[in-house]
């Protein structure tokens, strides 16, 4: 998980006054999933992440970016 996603979830949850358990119940996911997400676990199911984000009117989706590649001249 990216730091920005972790920060977003924690801030939104606290802003609306939800505990991790409250958020899990409302999103239909387990408490362990919320804890793993807020601790930055690298491998989480995207569908469940989107269930949580949907409560705040958001979702994860692909965005375009440009990768910088270094080419060595030999």
Backbone atoms as SQL, in Angstrom:
CREATE TABLE atoms (id INTEGER PRIMARY KEY, chain TEXT, resi INTEGER, resn TEXT, atom TEXT, x REAL, y REAL, z REAL);
INSERT INTO atoms VALUES
  (1, 'A', 1, 'UNK', 'N', 0.837, -1.182, 0.000),
  (2, 'A', 1, 'UNK', 'CA', 0.000, 0.000, 0.000),
  (3, 'A', 1, 'UNK', 'C', 0.879, 1.242, 0.000),
  (4, 'A', 2, 'UNK', 'N', 0.399, 2.247, -0.654),
  (5, 'A', 2, 'UNK', 'CA', 1.162, 3.490, -0.698),
  (6, 'A', 2, 'UNK', 'C', 0.886, 4.316, 0.555),
  (7, 'A', 3, 'UNK', 'N', 1.862, 5.119, 0.905),
  (8, 'A', 3, 'UNK', 'CA', 1.709, 5.985, 2.084),
  (9, 'A', 3, 'UNK', 'C', 0.517, 6.927, 1.942),
  (10, 'A', 4, 'UNK', 'N', 0.278, 7.413, 0.729),
  (11, 'A', 4, 'UNK', 'CA', -0.826, 8.351, 0.533),
  (12, 'A', 4, 'UNK', 'C', -2.178, 7.668, 0.747),
  (13, 'A', 5, 'UNK', 'N', -2.304, 6.412, 0.361),
  (14, 'A', 5, 'UNK', 'CA', -3.548, 5.688, 0.588),
  (15, 'A', 5, 'UNK', 'C', -3.751, 5.418, 2.078),
  (16, 'A', 6, 'UNK', 'N', -2.710, 5.011, 2.749),
  (17, 'A', 6, 'UNK', 'CA', -2.785, 4.754, 4.189),
  (18, 'A', 6, 'UNK', 'C', -3.212, 6.019, 4.919),
  (19, 'A', 7, 'UNK', 'N', -2.566, 7.123, 4.588),
  (20, 'A', 7, 'UNK', 'CA', -2.880, 8.401, 5.222),
  (21, 'A', 7, 'UNK', 'C', -4.331, 8.806, 4.943),
  (22, 'A', 8, 'UNK', 'N', -4.769, 8.632, 3.705),
  (23, 'A', 8, 'UNK', 'CA', -6.131, 8.982, 3.324),
  (24, 'A', 8, 'UNK', 'C', -7.149, 8.200, 4.152),
  (25, 'A', 9, 'UNK', 'N', -6.980, 6.887, 4.232),
  (26, 'A', 9, 'UNK', 'CA', -7.923, 6.041, 4.960),
  (27, 'A', 9, 'UNK', 'C', -7.963, 6.424, 6.441),
  (28, 'A', 10, 'UNK', 'N', -6.785, 6.559, 7.047),
  (29, 'A', 10, 'UNK', 'CA', -6.745, 6.904, 8.476),
  (30, 'A', 10, 'UNK', 'C', -7.390, 8.257, 8.747),
  (31, 'A', 11, 'UNK', 'N', -7.053, 9.252, 7.924),
  (32, 'A', 11, 'UNK', 'CA', -7.598, 10.593, 8.125),
  (33, 'A', 11, 'UNK', 'C', -9.108, 10.624, 7.951),
  (34, 'A', 12, 'UNK', 'N', -9.596, 9.989, 6.910),
  (35, 'A', 12, 'UNK', 'CA', -11.041, 9.983, 6.667),
  (36, 'A', 12, 'UNK', 'C', -11.782, 9.234, 7.765),
  (37, 'A', 13, 'UNK', 'N', -11.227, 8.107, 8.185),
  (38, 'A', 13, 'UNK', 'CA', -11.866, 7.325, 9.240),
  (39, 'A', 13, 'UNK', 'C', -11.984, 8.150, 10.521),
  (40, 'A', 14, 'UNK', 'N', -10.896, 8.803, 10.877),
  (41, 'A', 14, 'UNK', 'CA', -10.892, 9.609, 12.103),
  (42, 'A', 14, 'UNK', 'C', -11.776, 10.844, 11.970),
  (43, 'A', 15, 'UNK', 'N', -11.788, 11.445, 10.779),
  (44, 'A', 15, 'UNK', 'CA', -12.596, 12.641, 10.536),
  (45, 'A', 15, 'UNK', 'C', -14.079, 12.382, 10.787),
  (46, 'A', 16, 'UNK', 'N', -14.545, 11.212, 10.392),
  (47, 'A', 16, 'UNK', 'CA', -15.961, 10.895, 10.586),
  (48, 'A', 16, 'UNK', 'C', -16.215, 10.154, 11.896),
  (49, 'A', 17, 'UNK', 'N', -15.161, 9.973, 12.693),
  (50, 'A', 17, 'UNK', 'CA', -15.318, 9.409, 14.025),
  (51, 'A', 17, 'UNK', 'C', -15.545, 7.913, 14.077),
  (52, 'A', 18, 'UNK', 'N', -14.952, 7.185, 13.131),
  (53, 'A', 18, 'UNK', 'CA', -15.103, 5.736, 13.115),
  (54, 'A', 18, 'UNK', 'C', -13.893, 5.049, 13.734),
  (55, 'A', 19, 'UNK', 'N', -14.148, 3.990, 14.469),
  (56, 'A', 19, 'UNK', 'CA', -13.055, 3.126, 14.902),
  (57, 'A', 19, 'UNK', 'C', -12.724, 2.201, 13.733),
  (58, 'A', 20, 'UNK', 'N', -11.627, 1.485, 13.857),
  (59, 'A', 20, 'UNK', 'CA', -11.302, 0.503, 12.819),
  (60, 'A', 20, 'UNK', 'C', -12.417, -0.535, 12.700),
  (61, 'A', 21, 'UNK', 'N', -12.985, -0.942, 13.810),
  (62, 'A', 21, 'UNK', 'CA', -14.077, -1.926, 13.811),
  (63, 'A', 21, 'UNK', 'C', -15.302, -1.354, 13.115),
  (64, 'A', 22, 'UNK', 'N', -15.642, -0.097, 13.416),
  (65, 'A', 22, 'UNK', 'CA', -16.782, 0.545, 12.749),
  (66, 'A', 22, 'UNK', 'C', -16.587, 0.562, 11.236),
  (67, 'A', 23, 'UNK', 'N', -15.398, 0.952, 10.806),
  (68, 'A', 23, 'UNK', 'CA', -15.103, 1.022, 9.382),
  (69, 'A', 23, 'UNK', 'C', -15.216, -0.353, 8.747),
  (70, 'A', 24, 'UNK', 'N', -14.664, -1.357, 9.396),
  (71, 'A', 24, 'UNK', 'CA', -14.739, -2.722, 8.873),
  (72, 'A', 24, 'UNK', 'C', -16.197, -3.158, 8.716),
  (73, 'A', 25, 'UNK', 'N', -16.998, -2.906, 9.733),
  (74, 'A', 25, 'UNK', 'CA', -18.414, -3.293, 9.682),
  (75, 'A', 25, 'UNK', 'C', -19.151, -2.582, 8.561),
  (76, 'A', 26, 'UNK', 'N', -18.942, -1.294, 8.444),
  (77, 'A', 26, 'UNK', 'CA', -19.648, -0.518, 7.407),
  (78, 'A', 26, 'UNK', 'C', -19.202, -0.884, 5.998),
  (79, 'A', 27, 'UNK', 'N', -17.929, -1.241, 5.841),
  (80, 'A', 27, 'UNK', 'CA', -17.410, -1.587, 4.517),
  (81, 'A', 27, 'UNK', 'C', -17.664, -3.052, 4.162),
  (82, 'A', 28, 'UNK', 'N', -18.024, -3.856, 5.156),
  (83, 'A', 28, 'UNK', 'CA', -18.260, -5.270, 4.889),
  (84, 'A', 28, 'UNK', 'C', -16.976, -6.075, 4.747),
  (85, 'A', 29, 'UNK', 'N', -15.941, -5.628, 5.451),
  (86, 'A', 29, 'UNK', 'CA', -14.667, -6.347, 5.453),
  (87, 'A', 29, 'UNK', 'C', -14.319, -6.676, 6.901),
  (88, 'A', 30, 'UNK', 'N', -13.324, -7.502, 7.081),
  (89, 'A', 30, 'UNK', 'CA', -12.922, -7.861, 8.430),
  (90, 'A', 30, 'UNK', 'C', -12.059, -6.795, 9.089),
  (91, 'A', 31, 'UNK', 'N', -12.078, -6.797, 10.415),
  (92, 'A', 31, 'UNK', 'CA', -11.244, -5.874, 11.175),
  (93, 'A', 31, 'UNK', 'C', -9.769, -6.071, 10.838),
  (94, 'A', 32, 'UNK', 'N', -9.352, -7.301, 10.674),
  (95, 'A', 32, 'UNK', 'CA', -7.953, -7.589, 10.330),
  (96, 'A', 32, 'UNK', 'C', -7.559, -6.915, 9.012),
  (97, 'A', 33, 'UNK', 'N', -8.483, -6.902, 8.049),
  (98, 'A', 33, 'UNK', 'CA', -8.200, -6.249, 6.773),
  (99, 'A', 33, 'UNK', 'C', -7.928, -4.762, 6.977),
  (100, 'A', 34, 'UNK', 'N', -8.749, -4.095, 7.787),
  (101, 'A', 34, 'UNK', 'CA', -8.560, -2.664, 8.047),
  (102, 'A', 34, 'UNK', 'C', -7.216, -2.438, 8.733),
  (103, 'A', 35, 'UNK', 'N', -6.904, -3.256, 9.699),
  (104, 'A', 35, 'UNK', 'CA', -5.617, -3.119, 10.389),
  (105, 'A', 35, 'UNK', 'C', -4.456, -3.317, 9.420),
  (106, 'A', 36, 'UNK', 'N', -4.546, -4.355, 8.602),
  (107, 'A', 36, 'UNK', 'CA', -3.486, -4.605, 7.609),
  (108, 'A', 36, 'UNK', 'C', -3.342, -3.432, 6.652),
  (109, 'A', 37, 'UNK', 'N', -4.466, -2.884, 6.215),
  (110, 'A', 37, 'UNK', 'CA', -4.433, -1.766, 5.275),
  (111, 'A', 37, 'UNK', 'C', -3.793, -0.542, 5.917),
  (112, 'A', 38, 'UNK', 'N', -4.190, -0.231, 7.140),
  (113, 'A', 38, 'UNK', 'CA', -3.645, 0.954, 7.807),
  (114, 'A', 38, 'UNK', 'C', -2.190, 0.775, 8.225),
  (115, 'A', 39, 'UNK', 'N', -1.718, -0.448, 8.274),
  (116, 'A', 39, 'UNK', 'CA', -0.311, -0.699, 8.593),
  (117, 'A', 39, 'UNK', 'C', 0.539, -0.847, 7.341),
  (118, 'A', 40, 'UNK', 'N', -0.090, -0.727, 6.175),
  (119, 'A', 40, 'UNK', 'CA', 0.662, -0.735, 4.926),
  (120, 'A', 40, 'UNK', 'C', 1.022, -2.096, 4.379),
  (121, 'A', 41, 'UNK', 'N', 0.240, -3.107, 4.688),
  (122, 'A', 41, 'UNK', 'CA', 0.510, -4.438, 4.147),
  (123, 'A', 41, 'UNK', 'C', 0.582, -4.349, 2.628),
  (124, 'A', 42, 'UNK', 'N', 1.595, -4.964, 2.065),
  (125, 'A', 42, 'UNK', 'CA', 1.860, -4.834, 0.628),
  (126, 'A', 42, 'UNK', 'C', 0.865, -5.584, -0.250),
  (127, 'A', 43, 'UNK', 'N', 0.291, -6.649, 0.238),
  (128, 'A', 43, 'UNK', 'CA', -0.597, -7.450, -0.616),
  (129, 'A', 43, 'UNK', 'C', -2.008, -7.485, -0.036),
  (130, 'A', 44, 'UNK', 'N', -2.858, -6.653, -0.594),
  (131, 'A', 44, 'UNK', 'CA', -4.261, -6.601, -0.189),
  (132, 'A', 44, 'UNK', 'C', -5.139, -6.759, -1.427),
  (133, 'A', 45, 'UNK', 'N', -6.304, -7.316, -1.246),
  (134, 'A', 45, 'UNK', 'CA', -7.230, -7.472, -2.369),
  (135, 'A', 45, 'UNK', 'C', -7.794, -6.113, -2.769),
  (136, 'A', 46, 'UNK', 'N', -7.653, -5.791, -4.035),
  (137, 'A', 46, 'UNK', 'CA', -8.105, -4.499, -4.547),
  (138, 'A', 46, 'UNK', 'C', -9.615, -4.328, -4.407),
  (139, 'A', 47, 'UNK', 'N', -10.380, -5.390, -4.584),
  (140, 'A', 47, 'UNK', 'CA', -11.827, -5.259, -4.447),
  (141, 'A', 47, 'UNK', 'C', -12.212, -4.850, -3.027),
  (142, 'A', 48, 'UNK', 'N', -11.489, -5.360, -2.042),
  (143, 'A', 48, 'UNK', 'CA', -11.775, -4.986, -0.654),
  (144, 'A', 48, 'UNK', 'C', -11.303, -3.563, -0.357),
  (145, 'A', 49, 'UNK', 'N', -10.165, -3.173, -0.923),
  (146, 'A', 49, 'UNK', 'CA', -9.704, -1.793, -0.768),
  (147, 'A', 49, 'UNK', 'C', -10.770, -0.851, -1.315),
  (148, 'A', 50, 'UNK', 'N', -11.327, -1.194, -2.471),
  (149, 'A', 50, 'UNK', 'CA', -12.362, -0.353, -3.070),
  (150, 'A', 50, 'UNK', 'C', -13.654, -0.351, -2.259),
  (151, 'A', 51, 'UNK', 'N', -13.962, -1.437, -1.563),
  (152, 'A', 51, 'UNK', 'CA', -15.129, -1.447, -0.676),
  (153, 'A', 51, 'UNK', 'C', -14.962, -0.391, 0.421),
  (154, 'A', 52, 'UNK', 'N', -13.764, -0.305, 0.964),
  (155, 'A', 52, 'UNK', 'CA', -13.485, 0.671, 2.015),
  (156, 'A', 52, 'UNK', 'C', -13.509, 2.085, 1.434),
  (157, 'A', 53, 'UNK', 'N', -12.827, 2.290, 0.332),
  (158, 'A', 53, 'UNK', 'CA', -12.770, 3.617, -0.282),
  (159, 'A', 53, 'UNK', 'C', -14.148, 4.113, -0.714),
  (160, 'A', 54, 'UNK', 'N', -15.032, 3.203, -1.095),
  (161, 'A', 54, 'UNK', 'CA', -16.378, 3.588, -1.539),
  (162, 'A', 54, 'UNK', 'C', -17.146, 4.323, -0.444),
  (163, 'A', 55, 'UNK', 'N', -16.866, 4.009, 0.802),
  (164, 'A', 55, 'UNK', 'CA', -17.530, 4.705, 1.902),
  (165, 'A', 55, 'UNK', 'C', -17.192, 6.187, 1.920),
  (166, 'A', 56, 'UNK', 'N', -16.051, 6.537, 1.342),
  (167, 'A', 56, 'UNK', 'CA', -15.610, 7.932, 1.306),
  (168, 'A', 56, 'UNK', 'C', -15.743, 8.532, -0.090),
  (169, 'A', 57, 'UNK', 'N', -16.478, 7.829, -0.968),
  (170, 'A', 57, 'UNK', 'CA', -16.714, 8.339, -2.313),
  (171, 'A', 57, 'UNK', 'C', -15.514, 8.261, -3.231),
  (172, 'A', 58, 'UNK', 'N', -14.631, 7.305, -3.007),
  (173, 'A', 58, 'UNK', 'CA', -13.426, 7.151, -3.822),
  (174, 'A', 58, 'UNK', 'C', -13.253, 5.696, -4.242),
  (175, 'A', 59, 'UNK', 'N', -12.334, 5.464, -5.180),
  (176, 'A', 59, 'UNK', 'CA', -11.929, 4.117, -5.571),
  (177, 'A', 59, 'UNK', 'C', -10.539, 4.185, -6.194),
  (178, 'A', 60, 'UNK', 'N', -9.880, 3.058, -6.168),
  (179, 'A', 60, 'UNK', 'CA', -8.563, 2.980, -6.806),
  (180, 'A', 60, 'UNK', 'C', -8.778, 2.599, -8.265),
  (181, 'A', 61, 'UNK', 'N', -8.002, 3.235, -9.132),
  (182, 'A', 61, 'UNK', 'CA', -8.072, 2.897, -10.544),
  (183, 'A', 61, 'UNK', 'C', -6.742, 3.254, -11.195),
  (184, 'A', 62, 'UNK', 'N', -6.495, 2.719, -12.360),
  (185, 'A', 62, 'UNK', 'CA', -5.230, 3.007, -13.027),
  (186, 'A', 62, 'UNK', 'C', -5.102, 4.489, -13.396),
  (187, 'A', 63, 'UNK', 'N', -3.912, 5.004, -13.238),
  (188, 'A', 63, 'UNK', 'CA', -3.623, 6.355, -13.692),
  (189, 'A', 63, 'UNK', 'C', -2.364, 6.318, -14.536),
  (190, 'A', 64, 'UNK', 'N', -2.280, 7.209, -15.463),
  (191, 'A', 64, 'UNK', 'CA', -1.112, 7.261, -16.337),
  (192, 'A', 64, 'UNK', 'C', 0.054, 7.926, -15.599),
  (193, 'A', 65, 'UNK', 'N', 1.236, 7.429, -15.865),
  (194, 'A', 65, 'UNK', 'CA', 2.435, 8.057, -15.342),
  (195, 'A', 65, 'UNK', 'C', 3.575, 7.732, -16.288),
  (196, 'A', 66, 'UNK', 'N', 4.595, 8.493, -16.189),
  (197, 'A', 66, 'UNK', 'CA', 5.744, 8.292, -17.062),
  (198, 'A', 66, 'UNK', 'C', 6.888, 7.734, -16.233),
  (199, 'A', 67, 'UNK', 'N', 7.380, 6.591, -16.639),
  (200, 'A', 67, 'UNK', 'CA', 8.518, 5.994, -15.950),
  (201, 'A', 67, 'UNK', 'C', 9.800, 6.578, -16.518),
  (202, 'A', 68, 'UNK', 'N', 10.689, 6.939, -15.646),
  (203, 'A', 68, 'UNK', 'CA', 12.002, 7.425, -16.054),
  (204, 'A', 68, 'UNK', 'C', 12.941, 6.232, -16.143),
  (205, 'A', 69, 'UNK', 'N', 13.571, 6.077, -17.259),
  (206, 'A', 69, 'UNK', 'CA', 14.481, 4.961, -17.456),
  (207, 'A', 69, 'UNK', 'C', 15.863, 5.514, -17.769),
  (208, 'A', 70, 'UNK', 'N', 16.843, 5.066, -17.004),
  (209, 'A', 70, 'UNK', 'CA', 18.227, 5.470, -17.281),
  (210, 'A', 70, 'UNK', 'C', 18.823, 4.537, -18.320),
  (211, 'A', 71, 'UNK', 'N', 19.395, 5.118, -19.342),
  (212, 'A', 71, 'UNK', 'CA', 20.071, 4.320, -20.364),
  (213, 'A', 71, 'UNK', 'C', 21.553, 4.630, -20.301),
  (214, 'A', 72, 'UNK', 'N', 22.329, 3.602, -20.102),
  (215, 'A', 72, 'UNK', 'CA', 23.776, 3.799, -20.097),
  (216, 'A', 72, 'UNK', 'C', 24.296, 3.755, -21.525),
  (217, 'A', 73, 'UNK', 'N', 25.165, 4.688, -21.827),
  (218, 'A', 73, 'UNK', 'CA', 25.783, 4.711, -23.145),
  (219, 'A', 73, 'UNK', 'C', 27.072, 3.925, -23.036),
  (220, 'A', 74, 'UNK', 'N', 27.174, 2.874, -23.822),
  (221, 'A', 74, 'UNK', 'CA', 28.265, 1.953, -23.637),
  (222, 'A', 74, 'UNK', 'C', 29.467, 2.207, -24.394);
